[in-house]
Amino acid sequence: MSKNEDILLIAKCLLNDDRRAYTRLVDKYHPQIKRFFLNQTLGDTMLSDDLAQETFIKAYTCLRSFKGLSSFSTWIFRIAYNVFYDFLRTRKSSEECGSYIESQNYEIPSETITRNMDIYKAMQILKPEERAIVQLFYLEDLPLNKVSEITNMPSGTIKSHLSRARQKLNVYLEKENYRYGE
């Protein structure tokens, strides 16, 4: 589905209240948004489902505010990013949220453990904004300008967060004796 098809579906939603058109948009973007939340919540599937659902409900209710200045994917990721930070703000402090995420006990099937690093454990060492930027830039393969638009941060700040996150992950990987390609 191209950008033009997205705009056509949005027009159908707005002009005809066509919910099937919106369902097609949800079907297209749900895997990416869910993956975003899974990485932000360090693998909490239920919380990720709830946040993804909240994102698509917010997007539907705010669809009239979509002006087409950016792609729909950028717009929906911006909503997802805000939904996650709203979730963090509902906690009394970021430390409480960090302890909430750290207290989660994630079971990984033994066949996937063989010399593969636990991405959630590695991502746990990053601050939430670093984790979001790493996710958007490396895992979602979004260009720097899109990450900047989604996070509402200048490109220089994005680059700084990426640099710090890489340094933290390198230290963690060295400490865990992880060797690429072995």
N, C-alpha and C positions, 0 to 999 in steps of 0.2 A: 504494500500500500504506500503510495507516494504522498508527498505533502499536499498535492492537489486533491487526492482522494480524501485525505484527512479534512481538508477545508470543505469539500463537498458533503462529507458526513456531518460535519459541524453545522453547515447550513441546513441540512435536513432536520437536525435536532432542533435548531432554533426556529425555523419557519414552520415545520410541520409537527413539532413535538414528537419526532420519530425516535422512539426509544431503541428500536432495533439498530438504528444507525449508531447510537451511542454505545450499544452493546458491542458493535464491531470495533469501535475505538478502544473499549475496555479490553476486549480480547487481544487486540494488537499490543497494547502497552502494559497489560497486567504482568506478564513475566518479568519485564525490566523493572517495574516498580516494586514488585515482590522481592526480586533479587536485591534491589537497593535497600529495602527495609531489613531483609535477612542479614545483610552485612552490617547495617547500622545497629541492629539489636543483637549482633553476635550469635545469630542462629535461632532466636526465639520465634518459632514458626507461628504460634498463635498471635503473638503481639504483631508480627509482620503482616499477618492476614488482616488484623484489625486496622492497622495503620494504612494498608493498601486500600481497604474498603473505604475508610474515611477520606482518603485522597480522591478516589473516584466519585464519591458523593459530593465532596466540595467542588470538584471540577465540574460536575453536572450542574450544581446550583449556581456556579459562577461562569458558566459557559458564555453568557452574553458579554462578559468582560474580556473574552479572548479577542484580541484585535488583529491577530495574524502578523504582528511585527516580528515574531520569532516562530519557529516551528511549534506544532502542537506538542511534540515530545519535550521540547525545552520547557514549555509552559506547564506540562503535567509534572515534570521533574521538579520544577520550582515549587509547585503545590506540595509535592511529596516531601521536599526538603523542609518546607515550612511546617507541614504536619508533624514531622519528626521533631523539629525544634519546639513546637508547641507542646508535644508530649514531654520533652525534657523540661520545659518550663513548669509543667504541672507538678513536677517533683519540687520539693522545697529548695533543693540546691543541686548543682551538677554533681556534687560528691555523693548525694543520695542516689542519683540516677546511676552513677558509676558503680556504686556498691550494689545496686539492684542488678545491673548487667553482670558484674563480676560474680555475684552469688548464684547465677544460673549455672546448672550442672548439665553440660552437653555431652551426650553419649554419641560416640562415633563408631560405626561398624568397624570391626577389627581389620577387615580386608582393605579399608581405605587408609589405615594408619601406617602401613608399611612404607616407611621412609618418606611419606608425604607430610608436609607441615600442616598443622592445624591452623587454617587461615583465620578462624575466629579468635583463637588464642593470640595469634600475632596481631590481629587488628585491635585486640583489647588494649594493647599498650598505647594506642593512638588516642588523642583527644577526639571527641565527636566530630568537630569540624574537619580535622585532618582525615578521619575515617571517611567522611562523606566526600571529600575532595579526591582522595585516593580511589574510592569506589567509582565516582563519576569519570575521572580521567583515565584510570587504568582498566577497570573492569567493564565499564560501559563504553569505553573508547570514545568519549566525547572530547572535542577540541577545547583548548584552553578558553576561548571566547565563550563557548556554551557553558562551561563550568562556571565561569565568571558571571554569566547572566543568571544561571540557576541559583547560585549562592549569594548573588548581589555583592560580590567582593571584587576589587580590582585585580587585574591579571597578575600584578606584582605580588599581591598577597597570596594568590593561588599558588604561584611559583614558590613562595617562601614556605607555605604549608606543605607542598609536595616535597620540597627539599628536606624539611625537618622530619617528615614522615618516613622518607627513604632512609635517613640517618638512623632513626629509631628502629626501623625494621631491620636494617643491616646489623646494628648492635645486637638486637634480639636473635637474629638468625645465627650470628657468630657464637653467641652465648649458648644457643641450643645445638651447636655443631651441625647446622644444616649446610650442606654443600650442594650447590646447583649442579645437576647432571649426574649425580651419583646414584 
